[in-house]
Amino acid sequence: MSFKKSLEPENKSITSFEVHKTFTFTEADSGSGIYSIPLIKGTASNLNNFSTSTATSTTISGNTFYKTPSWHSINTIYYRDISQMRGYVDLLNGVPTSSVAAFEYQSSQPVPQLGLDGVLRSTTSRTYIKPFTRQLHDTATVISIPQQLFGEKIEQNSFRLTDDSTDSTIIIRDDGYGNLYDTAYSSSYSLREPDVNNSGSLIGNIFYNDGIVVLTDTGSFYSSVATGNGSDGFQVRFNSTQTIYEREYTCVVDENEFVHTTNRTLKVGLSGSAGMSPFQANPDDKSSDDNYPYLLHGFATSSYNSNGYEIGSELIGEATHSAFSPYVTSIGLYNDEEELVAIGKLATPIKNDKEVALTFVVRFDTN
């Protein structure tokens, strides 16, 4: 085994790319960790006088979820404050659920006005528009997807909820911007305006990075969607996301480099493959259980002193010829602490000719 010190910066390359995996679950897959949880806003007394014995709750796979505290948690994180809410926020366009696409947010934010020279000239006030894409009603349904399934995030445009709780199948999809819509009204949704019946534009929201799906439209038509309480259940399908890092290292073997072999089978008498400390038993006693296994497998030399067995260096005749060159069969990469972190195996041994420089590219993926 031969070693070479650090690689040059130009011989190292790390690139990243995303990979996706499709998952499909139903409400019957209790072991998946995917839960559908009903939410109720309740009243102040439901929170101020909260008691686990009287609070409205639901039990799923042995886990108890309290509906009102859960509603307020979802509201605080995703709906209450437009300047703090998580997930994609469309401040201008929105998706309508009525004839008006959006309504004014309760506060305004200062907008700096810069001159051509980049110097601040004045500050004006602009009223933010809170989109209808973020309305949490008094009741809602949350589908929670565990991080171990969605990875870094749910891939945009991959979520699909199929519900058979009613007489007709309802299919709900995401639009890639965190909104959920009923595919039966996809044409009116794409136009960002309600149909003649003033419906069909928005069903809820999905928060890709958190694995949270919120069905905010729980009116009569969607009241049983994703609850599992109808005549049949529901199915969710989504793609997980994971970033893979492709690491590439270019290893250069220059001329007359690594031309010596460390293969012990080329040593005279198979000697010198390892150095060992002195034995406590008599080293001349080949019947000793402590010594004989080492002698039997060729790990010893005929040279022994108080320092132990010495490593031999004499090669057999075939290995001393001027045309002899070792073959490269594997390349190991070590960190700064000289710990082996990766091994590249060659499909075919490559002869390390003394007069030829070799370049090996070691490539592997990590997450």
CORURKA-V533859 format. One record per run of one state. SS is the DSSP state (2 for helix, 1 for strand, 0 for the rest). FROM is the first residue (numbers start at 0). TO is the last residue. If there is no record, write none. Layout:
BEGIN
ss;from;to
SS;FROM;TO
SS;FROM;TO
END
This chain:
BEGIN
ss;from;to
0;0;7
2;8;10
1;11;25
0;26;28
2;29;31
0;32;33
1;34;39
0;40;42
2;43;47
0;48;55
1;56;59
0;60;61
1;62;65
2;66;77
0;78;100
1;101;113
0;114;118
1;119;130
0;131;137
1;138;143
0;144;145
2;146;149
1;150;150
0;151;151
1;152;153
0;154;158
1;159;162
0;163;168
1;169;173
0;174;177
1;178;181
2;182;189
0;190;202
1;203;206
0;207;210
1;211;214
0;215;232
1;233;252
0;253;262
2;263;265
1;266;266
2;267;269
0;270;274
1;275;275
0;276;290
2;291;295
0;296;302
1;303;304
0;305;306
1;307;308
0;309;313
1;314;314
0;315;315
2;316;319
0;320;325
1;326;333
0;334;338
1;339;350
0;351;356
1;357;365
0;366;366
END
